[in-house]
């Protein structure tokens, strides 16, 4: 018991003071947070079962705000059981951040399009590029808001869209945008349109007792279209059609007579952030507005990944890089006369892992120069090649990641008060 408490005291002191010569001391806010966890650490390291359980319950209350503190404490812990508990909670928080990203804060006033994109990228901790710069200005004070709320607030000030390019995500000014919707977890559900159509075929036979000609195919159709926008921090692996529960008008008529089947999963290559859906409705006897449209989104997202870093791509040569169940071989990587050209192959390594029914051959490749400038951000399957010029500072670093764990998300949503044709 005495040895256990001495080890815990040493861990707290090392994490709090970081006193080794030549090391960078931690911010005061981090040290204060670690001090607040001392009681929990003592309980986690206690030889009394009840105290360990009490400490574990407190540890499970940790949120994404505590992640940095717990990571520092886990690195400094010398008690094996305490280290394991702290490390496990950090991994859980990492998974939560990947599957339901934490809220963001954004404070801008009369910001240009480029400045807004830069601030949004910093808030999301993602490299974003501003292209097709619009003349709008943006003002927003958001503190710990879901991405969806920030997205809708920005869209109402000036339409913007996102596209995936070989060198990352690009934000552009657009003539139309999804500026109305509801936030559902890490998604925004945006109703796009309702289309009412009635077609008359003049060559069809008239029904018995009817007027001559022109009655065939006269049944009206009604279609609701909507788009789902995902938090760009999500890495979506696949999705299924929306599982509709009910769509009723203000007269309490059920318009969803035959809900479409969910069907199978659709794999998403790369970084798609907007997905369109549609559902047929029954217009017979409908009122003038939809009172409620309830459904469930079904997505499979990345919950954990393995990453390998290469310090100098030019020196990597043909040496294979093992990454999860994949192997990457750079057959060519040449820096010459201010340009970079490269070719690579991705092949499965060993037998497929159990419990991985979807395509896992996608490897995320990010290349950046010595100053951290992003040059390439792409997903490759089977083969990958290209080149770029412009200014960069050698050596070129490579970061390669592959999905090692996924999580199925079932996110309910409800749209209200939608007009009908």
N, C-alpha and C positions, 0 to 999 in steps of 0.2 A: 504494500500500500504506500509506504513512504517513498519507495523508488518511483512508483507510478506518478505520484503527485509532483516529485522533483522533475520528472520528464515533462509533465504538463507545464510546470512553471517555466522551464527552459524554453518550451515551444512558444509560450505567450511572450516571453521576453524577446526571443529572436524575431518573431513576427512583428512585434510592436516597435522595437528599437531599430532593427535592421542595422546593427552597429558594426558590422565587419568593416575594416578600413577599406576605403576605395569604393564602397557600394553606395548606391543612390538611396537616400532615406525616403520613406514613404510620406505622402501628404498627411497633414495633421488630421484631415477628415477620416482617412483610412485608419490611422492609429487610434482615433477615438472610437471608431466602429469596432475595431478589434478588441479594445478594452471592454466594450459592452458585451462581448461574447465570452469573456473570461469565465463567468459563472457557468455558462453552457459547456465550455471546455472541461471545467472541473467535474461537472456531472457526467459528461461522456466518458471521462477517464476514471470514474469512481469504480471501486470494486463492489459497490452495492448495486444490485440489479435495478431496484426501484429508481435510484438516482440516474443510472444510465438511461433508463426508459424516459425519465423526465427530460433529460438533456436531449434525447433523440426527438421527442415531441417538439421541443423548442427549435431544434435544427430544421425540422420539417416545415416550420413556419417561415423560414428564410425565403426571400423573394429575389428577383433579378437584381435588385439594388444591393443585395448582400454578396453577390457572386464574387466580386473582386476581393472582398475581405476574407471570405471562406477559402478562396484559392490561396491567398497568402498564408493563412493559418494552416492549411493542409500541407503546403510546401515546408513550413517550419516545424510541423509536428514531428516529434520523435517517438510518441507512443503509437504503435502499429494500429491498434483498434481505433483510436481517435482519428488518425490519418485516413484510415479506410472509410470511416463514417463521413468525414468532411469531404473526401474525394468523391464519394458516391453522391452526396448532395449537390456538389458542383456539377457533376455529370447530369443529374436530373434537371438542374437549372439550365444547363446548356441545351438539353433536349426541349425544355419548355420554350426557350428563346427561339429555337428553330421552328417549332410547330405552332407557336402562338406568340409572335414577336412582341416585346414589351412596348409600352406607349412611348411617344417621342415628344420633344419640346421644340418649338420653333418660334423665334421672336424676331420679326422683320418689320420694317416700316418704310413704305415707299421704295421697296427694293426693286431693282431691275429684274428682268427675266433671268439673266445670268446669275445675279446675286441670289435670287430665290432658289434656283436649282442648286447652287453651291451650298446654301444653308440647309436645304432639304437633304442633300447627300451627306452632310455632316451629321444631321439628326438621325439618319438611317444607318450611318456608318457604312455607306456604299458609295463607290465612285460613280457619279452621275455627270453626264456631259450635256451642256445646253447647246441645242442646234435650232436653226430656223427661228432665231430670236424674235419674239414679238415685242410690241411697244407697250405692253401692259406694265403696270407697277403693282406690287403686292404688299399688303400689310396684314400681319397676322401675329397674334400673341396666343400661343397654345402651350400649355404646360401639362405634360403627362397625358397626352391625348392619343387615342388609337390612330394608327396611320389613316384609316378610313375617314375619320372626321377631318383630319388635316387635308387629306386629298380633296374632299368635297368643298371645304372652305376655299382652297386654292383654285379649284375649278370654277367657282362662282365669280372669281375676280378676273379670270382670263384663261381661256381654254388651253389645256396642255395635254399632250399624249406621250406615251413612252414606247420606245421600240428597242429591240435587242440588235446590237451590231457586233462585229468581230472584236471590237475593243471595249465592249461593255454596254451599259444601258444609256440610252440617249433620251433626253426630254426635249420636246419640241412644241412650239406654238401651233395650234390647229384652229380650223374654222368651226369645228364642232367638237363638243366634248360631253362626257357623262358627268353632269353636275348635279343630278338629283338621284338619290338612292338611300338605302339604309345600310348601316354598318352591322355586319354579322361576324363576330370574331375577327379573324385576320382578313376578312373579305368585305367588299362593298357590292351590294346587289342593286343594280341600276335598271329600272324598267326603261326600255327603249321605245317601243311602239306597240299599238294594238291595231291590227289590220282586219277590216271587215270586207269580205268579197262575196259577190253573188254573180254567177256566170250563167248566161242563157245560151244554149246551143240551138240555133235556128234550124239546123238540119235534123234534130232529134225528133222522134215521133212524139206527138202530144199524148197525154194520158187519156184514157177512155172517157168520153163525155166532155173533154176539154176543147179549147179552141184549136184550130188547125195549126200545127207546126209550132216550134219554138218553146217547148216546155222542158226539154231534157236538160239535166245538169243544173237545175235552178236552185239547188239547196245552198244556202249561204254558209260561209266558213268564217271563223274568227280565230285569229292567231295572236298570241301574246309573245313578244320578243323581249329579251332582257340580256344584260351583260353582267358578268361577275368579274370584278377587278380584285386581284390578289395583292396583298402586301408584298412589295418587291423583295423583301428579305426572305420570303418563303421560297424554298426550292421544291416546286411541284413536280412530282414524278408522274402522276396520272390522275384522271378524274372520271366520274361517271355522270350520266344525265341526271338532272335534278329529280329528286324524289318528291313529287307533288302530293300534298295532303288534302288541300281544299282551295277552290277559287270561287267565291260567292259574290254576287252583286248586292246592291243595297236593298233589293227586294227579297233577299235571302234565297235566290235561285242558285243552285250549284251548277256552275259553268263547266266544271271539270268532269264530264260524263265518263270519259274513258281515259284515265291517266295513262300516259305512255310508260312502257316498261323502262326500268333503269338501264338495262343492257349491261355490257361489259365496260371495262376500264379503257380509257384512251390515253396512251402514253404521250407525254409532252416532251419534245426535243428542245433542249436549251432553256431559255428564260422567257416563257410566255407569261404575260401578266394579266391579259384580258381574254375571257372566253365567252362566246355568245351561245345562248340557248333560245329555244322557242317551244311553245306548247299550244296544241290546237284546243279550242274551246267550243262549247255548244251555244250558239247565239239565239236559239229559239226561246222567245219570251224573256230575253234579257232586259234588265233595267238600264239606266243611263250611266252607271258607275260601278266599278268593282269595289266592294267594301273591304275585302280581305283576300290576299293570295298567300297561302302558307306552303312552304316547302322545306326541304333539307338538302344542303349541299354535301356532296361526297367527294373528297379529295384525298389522295395519298401524297404525303409530303416527306421530305427528308428529315429524319430525327437525329442522325449522327453521320459524321463523315470522317474519313481518314485523309490526311494531307501530308504530302511530301514536298520539301523545299530543296531546290537545286540552286546553289550560290552562283554558279557561272555556267550558263547553258552552252557556251562555246566549248568549254572543256569537258562537257558531259559525253560528247562523242556518241558512239553507238552502244554505250553501256546501258542495259535495260534498267528501267525503274519499276520496281514491284510496288503495286498500289492496290490493296485489297485483293480482289480476285482478278485484277487486270495487270497487264504488263505493257509499259510504254517504251518504245524504242525510237529515239530521234535519229533517223537515218541521215539527216543533214541539218546543220545549223551554221550559217555563214554570215559573218559581218564583213561587209566590204563596201567602200566608197559611200558611206553614209546610209546604207540600206541593210536590211536583215531579211534573209530568205531561209525557210525551214521546211522540213518534211518529217512526219512522224507516223508510226503505226501503233495501234492498240490491239492487243490480242488477249483472249481469256487466259488466265493462269490457273492450271489445275482444273478440277471438276467444279461445276457450279455449286454454290453454297445452297443448302436446304433453306426453304422458307423465303426464297427470292424468285417469285414466279414472273416478275416483270423484267423488262430489258434493263440490265445494269451495266451495259457496256459503255455508257456515257461517262467520260472523264472530263472534269472541268479543268481547263488550262488557263492560267493567268501568267502573263509575262510582264515584267516591269523593269525599268532601268535602275541604275545605282541610286538615283534620287527619288525612287518610288513612283515615277511616272508610269501609268498603266499603258501598255502597248497592245496587249491582246487579252481578251476575256471571252473564252469560247468553250463550247462543249463539243468534244470530238468522239466519233464512233467509228471504229475500224481504221480510218486514216485521217490525217490532218496535215494541211500544208498551207503556205502562203508567204507573205512578205510585207514589209512596211519600210517606209523611209522617214524623213524628217529628223528632228533633233532628238537625240537620246544620249545617255551617258553609260558607257560600258563599265562593268559587266552587266549582262542581262540576267536577271534572276527568274527562276521558274517556280511556280506554285501549282501543284497538281492535287486534285481531290476527287474522291469517289464516294458515293453513298454507301454506308455500311449498315444503316438501320432506317426503317421508314415507320410512319404512323398514319393510320387511317383517321381522317377527320370527318365527323358528321355534324354539320353546323346548321341549326334551324334558322329560318328567317321569315319575316312577314312583311308584305307590301300592303299599304292601305290607301284607300280613296284614289283609285285610278279611273280617269274618265274613259268611257266607251264611245265608239262611233255612233 
